[in-house]
């Protein structure tokens, strides 16, 4: 049984998206403005001239997200809820964490996150975030500051594979 992966395709500010065939690596850039105002996830079926057919998920985020498994700790602004976490994905603007228990947090709360990058130096990072979504133990956050002059900045620039 062959499992087909869905390719993520990022939409640029000009409503153009670049599709790359996972079979032959042929690239095609096309206008996808007709999908701009659709609220749900948009999957498109692509057929390459090489004959390969694949599925692509149009990604409308401002910043590319990197799937990660970075360990760390969190501290809620109330000073009571604290614990360990796993960072599931990371971008320039925020990250998604899974806490070790269902913390008493709500949208708009602030948290302090401390975690270790998987770079060569195993750099320690400490960031303040605002909670943007809560789904059980999964918490979506946004960085209080988008200026990353610490090790996270170089990690986002150079280790973002």
Backbone torsions as a table, in degrees:
resi	resn	phi	psi	omega
1	UNK	NA	128.9	179.9
2	UNK	-98.7	125.6	177.3
3	UNK	-97.3	123.5	179.9
4	UNK	-93.1	129.5	178.0
5	UNK	-88.1	148.1	174.1
6	UNK	-90.5	126.2	178.5
7	UNK	-80.1	139.1	173.5
8	UNK	-91.6	131.7	180.0
9	UNK	-124.9	123.8	-177.2
10	UNK	-90.9	137.6	179.4
11	UNK	-92.5	126.0	178.3
12	UNK	-77.7	172.1	-178.6
13	UNK	-64.8	-18.2	179.0
14	UNK	-94.2	14.9	-179.1
15	UNK	63.3	22.8	176.5
16	UNK	-103.0	142.2	177.5
17	UNK	-128.7	141.4	179.8
18	UNK	-107.7	119.6	-179.6
19	UNK	-100.8	137.6	179.3
20	UNK	-126.2	121.7	-179.6
21	UNK	-65.5	124.6	179.5
22	UNK	-70.8	-12.6	-178.4
23	UNK	-88.5	-52.0	-174.2
24	UNK	-114.0	-5.2	179.8
25	UNK	69.4	13.6	175.3
26	UNK	-66.7	139.5	-175.2
27	UNK	-113.2	139.0	175.6
28	UNK	-139.3	130.8	177.2
29	UNK	-107.4	132.6	-177.5
30	UNK	-143.4	157.5	178.5
31	UNK	-78.0	128.0	180.0
32	UNK	-121.8	28.1	-176.9
33	UNK	-61.2	-24.4	-178.9
34	UNK	-66.4	-15.9	179.5
35	UNK	-98.4	0.8	-172.2
36	UNK	-57.2	-43.5	-172.8
37	UNK	-97.0	7.6	177.8
38	UNK	-79.7	126.7	-174.7
39	UNK	-78.1	-32.3	-178.0
40	UNK	-80.5	170.0	175.1
41	UNK	-62.7	138.6	-179.1
42	UNK	-112.0	119.1	174.5
43	UNK	-110.5	133.7	178.3
44	UNK	-121.5	147.4	177.3
45	UNK	-94.1	130.3	-176.9
46	UNK	-118.5	139.0	175.3
47	UNK	-123.9	118.5	-178.6
48	UNK	-83.6	151.1	174.3
49	UNK	-57.9	-20.3	178.3
50	UNK	-74.9	-8.8	178.8
51	UNK	102.2	-11.7	-179.3
52	UNK	-76.3	136.3	175.9
53	UNK	-112.2	134.8	179.7
54	UNK	-146.0	164.1	-179.7
55	UNK	-103.5	142.2	178.3
56	UNK	-130.3	139.1	176.9
57	UNK	-102.9	121.6	179.7
58	UNK	-79.3	122.1	-177.1
59	UNK	-103.2	118.6	-176.0
60	UNK	-103.1	11.0	-179.5
61	UNK	-67.5	153.8	178.1
62	UNK	-71.8	-32.6	-177.7
63	UNK	-127.0	140.0	179.7
64	UNK	-64.2	137.1	177.1
65	UNK	-99.4	141.4	177.4
66	UNK	-112.4	126.2	173.8
67	UNK	-68.7	133.7	-178.1
68	UNK	-139.8	171.7	169.0
69	UNK	-142.7	72.9	-178.3
70	UNK	-103.2	129.6	-179.2
71	UNK	-86.1	149.0	178.1
72	UNK	-172.2	-169.7	178.6
73	UNK	-129.0	157.2	176.8
74	UNK	-129.6	151.8	174.7
75	UNK	-136.1	119.4	178.3
76	UNK	-73.6	152.5	-178.6
77	UNK	-61.0	-19.4	178.5
78	UNK	-74.2	-10.4	178.4
79	UNK	77.1	-3.2	-177.5
80	UNK	-100.9	-52.9	-178.8
81	UNK	-75.5	115.7	177.4
82	UNK	-148.9	153.4	179.2
83	UNK	176.3	-167.5	178.4
84	UNK	-95.8	161.4	-177.2
85	UNK	-150.3	164.2	172.2
86	UNK	-123.6	126.1	176.2
87	UNK	-83.8	117.7	-175.5
88	UNK	-87.9	-34.9	173.4
89	UNK	-152.4	161.7	-169.5
90	UNK	-147.2	139.3	173.2
91	UNK	-140.8	-179.0	179.2
92	UNK	-65.9	-26.9	-175.0
93	UNK	-99.8	-16.1	-178.7
94	UNK	179.0	-169.6	-179.6
95	UNK	-153.5	162.2	176.2
96	UNK	-113.6	130.3	-179.7
97	UNK	-120.3	156.2	169.6
98	UNK	-121.3	118.8	-178.1
99	UNK	-84.2	162.3	-179.5
100	UNK	-78.2	-9.1	174.0
101	UNK	-152.9	165.4	-179.5
102	UNK	-78.2	100.0	-177.2
103	UNK	-73.9	155.1	179.6
104	UNK	-86.7	72.2	180.0
105	UNK	-122.4	154.0	177.0
106	UNK	-137.7	164.1	-179.6
107	UNK	-56.2	131.9	-179.6
108	UNK	100.6	-17.6	177.8
109	UNK	-68.0	157.6	175.8
110	UNK	-108.0	148.6	178.3
111	UNK	-139.2	155.0	172.8
112	UNK	-109.7	123.8	-179.9
113	UNK	-112.5	136.2	173.6
114	UNK	-127.8	129.5	-176.1
115	UNK	-151.9	166.9	-178.7
116	UNK	-113.0	128.2	177.9
117	UNK	-75.6	159.7	176.1
118	UNK	-96.5	31.9	175.9
119	UNK	-81.4	-179.1	-176.6
120	UNK	-63.4	-30.3	-177.4
121	UNK	-92.9	-2.6	-174.6
122	UNK	49.2	53.4	-174.6
123	UNK	-63.1	140.1	176.3
124	UNK	-90.6	135.3	-178.9
125	UNK	-129.4	140.8	176.2
126	UNK	-129.1	123.5	-175.1
127	UNK	-137.3	143.8	171.2
128	UNK	-93.9	136.1	-178.6
129	UNK	-134.0	161.0	173.5
130	UNK	-112.8	133.1	179.2
131	UNK	-71.8	127.3	179.7
132	UNK	-111.3	-22.4	176.9
133	UNK	-155.7	147.8	177.8
134	UNK	-135.5	126.7	176.8
135	UNK	-138.5	85.6	-175.5
136	UNK	66.9	-122.5	179.2
137	UNK	-85.9	-6.0	178.2
138	UNK	-89.5	126.8	-177.6
139	UNK	-129.4	123.5	174.5
140	UNK	-92.8	132.2	-176.3
141	UNK	-130.6	160.7	174.8
142	UNK	-125.0	136.4	178.2
143	UNK	-64.0	139.9	176.3
144	UNK	-63.4	-41.1	177.4
145	UNK	-119.5	134.0	176.9
146	UNK	-89.7	2.2	176.5
147	UNK	-86.4	114.2	-177.4
148	UNK	-113.8	82.5	-179.6
149	UNK	-89.2	0.1	179.7
150	UNK	-93.0	-164.3	-179.7
151	UNK	-63.0	-26.3	178.8
152	UNK	-62.9	-36.1	179.6
153	UNK	-59.7	-48.9	179.8
154	UNK	-70.3	-31.9	177.4
155	UNK	-62.8	-45.5	179.9
156	UNK	-65.2	-33.8	-179.0
157	UNK	-79.0	-42.0	-168.9
158	UNK	-111.5	-25.5	-177.2
159	UNK	-105.7	20.0	-174.9
160	UNK	-92.9	76.0	-177.8
161	UNK	-97.3	NA	NA
